[in-house]
Amino acid sequence: MRIALCGGTGDLGRGIALRLIRDTDHEVVVGSRDPEKAREHATQYEDELGSHDVEGDINGFDNAMAADRADVVVLCVPAYHLSDTIDAIGGSLDDTVLVSPAVGMRREEGTMNYNPPSAGSVTALAAAAAPDGTPVVGAFHNLAAGRLADLDASLDWDVLVVGDDADAKTTVERLADGIDGIRALDAGPLAAASEVESLTPLLINVAANNDALADLGVSFN
Amino acid sequence: MRIALCGGTGDLGRGIALRLIRDTDHEVVVGSRDPEKAREHATQYEDELGSHDVEGDINGFDNAMAADRADVVVLCVPAYHLSDTIDAIGGSLDDTVLVSPAVGMRREEGTMNYNPPSAGSVTALAAAAAPDGTPVVGAFHNLAAGRLADLDASLDWDVLVVGDDADAKTTVERLADGIDGIRALDAGPLAAASEVESLTPLLINVAANNDALADLGVSFN
C-alpha cells in the first residue's frame, strides 16, 4: 500500500515512517504544509534507515500531493490542525482511509488530563471533517513517539483501533500489525474513541510519577 | 494491616479477599449492609481458600463494624452507593485510608463509555464524601473481577494508584504490590483519576471486540 504521513515531519510521523519502511513493504511518503520541509525530512529518514542498514526510498511532498493516490493517510498533526489538514487534502482522497492519531490534552499543575473537543473525541472531529464517503479510523493515539522513532528500541505495545467502517479498520489493523512489536486490537466504534484517547494522558501521568518508567505504551492481557 | 472490604460480597471484594489472604499476611474482613450476608460470604471465601489449600480466617460484619479499626477500607460498592457507604462507616474511620475502586460507565449500542459524575471522577466523589482528614486513594479500578476472583488464574496486571496524600498512596501501593502478579504504579493526584477510571470501559470494549481476549487488564511498558 501507499501510506501518506501528512504532517509527517514530527516525531510520530518519523517513527511510523521508519518502522513501516524497516518492517513492511509499504510505500511511505511524507507530507507537510511546506513541501521543502517534507523533502528534507524524507531524506533524513532515509539516512536514519541507512545507518541501520535498511535501504528505503521515501519521498516528501506538500500534504495534498502526499495524500494523492495514497491508500492510507495518517494525519500526524496536532488536534488543532486536523480540520485544516483534512480540508487541504480533501480533493486528493479517493478510496482512501484516513487515520486519526491526535489527542486533545491539557496540563494543569503537572497533571495531564484528557481534553476532548465538543465532538466527543478528536477522532470524531476528524470523522466530521472528512469528505462524505471517506472512512476515518482512530489509531496510533497511544504511541510514545520518541521510542517509536528510535529504531534501537524494541516495542511490546498494543495499538487500539476504533472506527465505524469495518473494512477500513481491518486495513489499519493490518498496517499496525506489520510493525514489529505492535499488536493491533479492535477497541470498537468511533463512539469508543474517547476512552482510547484518554489513555494517552494516563500514559504520560504514569511515566511522570514512576522513576523507572518512560516512553510508555500498554499491552492488554 | 487490617483490610476491610466494605460491600465486599461482590466479585471485586471476593477477588481482593481471596488474593490478599493467599498472597499476604494482612487480616481481611468483609463488610456488607447486611451483616448476615457478610458472614456467609466470609465463610464462602474461607471454603474457597481451603479448596486451594490455603488456611484463612475471614470475618464478616456490617460495613461500619468491618471498617472499625481497619487500616485500609476498600469501598467495593457501585458508584451510586459510594456516598451512602461512606456515611455509614464515617464514625468508624480513624487514621484509616479509604480506597475507591468504583467507576461510572454507561453502555450505548453495545459500546461502553466512561460516565463521570460532576465531581470529575468517582474517586473525587469519594474524596468529597469522606470525613475531613480521611485520605482517599483511587485504586483497583481496572481489575477484571471474575479473573481476580479465580485463584487458578494468573495475573500480569498493573494497578494504577491516584491520590493527594503521599503516605496513604504508599500504603495502598504496598497493599496492591503484595498480590502476586500485580504491580502498583503511581498515576498521579486525585485530579488524574478520570483517566484511570476511563481505562475500565476501554478494557471492556477491547475484550468485547477481540475474540481471543477476555477479562483483561493492562501492563505498562
Contacts between the chains, C-beta under 8 A, distances in Angstrom:
chain1	res1	chain2	res2	distance
A	108	B	191	6.9
A	109	B	189	7.8
A	109	B	191	7.1
A	111	B	188	5.1
A	111	B	189	5.8
A	111	B	191	5.0
A	111	B	192	4.9
A	112	B	192	7.5
A	112	B	195	7.8
A	113	B	191	7.0
A	113	B	192	7.2
A	113	B	194	7.1
A	113	B	195	6.9
A	114	B	194	7.1
A	114	B	195	5.9
A	114	B	198	7.2
A	156	B	221	5.6
A	157	B	221	7.6
A	160	B	202	7.5
A	160	B	206	6.9
A	185	B	206	5.4
A	185	B	209	7.5
A	185	B	210	5.4
A	185	B	213	7.4
A	186	B	206	7.5
A	186	B	209	4.0
A	186	B	210	5.6
A	187	B	202	6.6
A	187	B	205	5.3
A	187	B	206	5.3
A	187	B	209	6.5
A	188	B	111	5.1
A	188	B	205	4.3
A	188	B	206	7.8
A	188	B	208	7.1
A	188	B	209	5.3
A	189	B	109	7.8
A	189	B	111	5.8
A	191	B	108	6.9
A	191	B	109	7.1
A	191	B	111	4.9
A	191	B	113	7.0
A	192	B	111	4.9
A	192	B	112	7.5
A	192	B	113	7.2
A	192	B	201	7.7
A	192	B	202	7.5
A	192	B	205	4.9
A	194	B	113	7.1
A	194	B	114	7.1
A	194	B	198	7.6
A	195	B	112	7.8
A	195	B	113	6.9
A	195	B	114	5.9
A	195	B	198	5.2
A	195	B	199	7.5
A	195	B	201	5.1
A	195	B	202	4.0
A	195	B	205	6.6
A	196	B	202	6.4
A	198	B	114	7.2
A	198	B	194	7.6
A	198	B	195	5.2
A	198	B	198	4.0
A	198	B	199	7.5
A	198	B	202	7.5
A	199	B	195	7.5
A	199	B	198	7.5
A	199	B	199	6.7
A	199	B	202	6.5
A	201	B	192	7.7
A	201	B	195	5.2
A	202	B	160	7.5
A	202	B	187	6.6
A	202	B	192	7.5
A	202	B	195	4.0
A	202	B	196	6.4
A	202	B	198	7.5
A	202	B	199	6.5
A	203	B	220	7.1
A	205	B	187	5.3
A	205	B	188	4.2
A	205	B	192	4.8
A	205	B	195	6.6
A	206	B	160	6.9
A	206	B	185	5.3
A	206	B	186	7.4
A	206	B	187	5.3
A	206	B	188	7.8
A	206	B	220	5.5
A	208	B	188	7.1
A	209	B	185	7.5
A	209	B	186	4.0
A	209	B	187	6.4
A	209	B	188	5.3
A	210	B	185	5.4
A	210	B	186	5.6
A	213	B	185	7.4
A	213	B	220	6.5
A	216	B	220	4.9
A	216	B	221	6.8
A	217	B	220	7.5
A	217	B	221	6.5
A	218	B	218	4.8
A	218	B	219	6.9
A	218	B	220	5.7
A	218	B	221	7.4
A	219	B	218	6.9
A	219	B	219	5.6
A	219	B	221	6.4
A	220	B	203	7.1
A	220	B	206	5.6
A	220	B	213	6.5
A	220	B	216	4.9
A	220	B	217	7.5
A	220	B	218	5.7
A	221	B	156	5.6
A	221	B	157	7.6
A	221	B	216	6.7
A	221	B	217	6.5
A	221	B	218	7.5
A	221	B	219	6.5
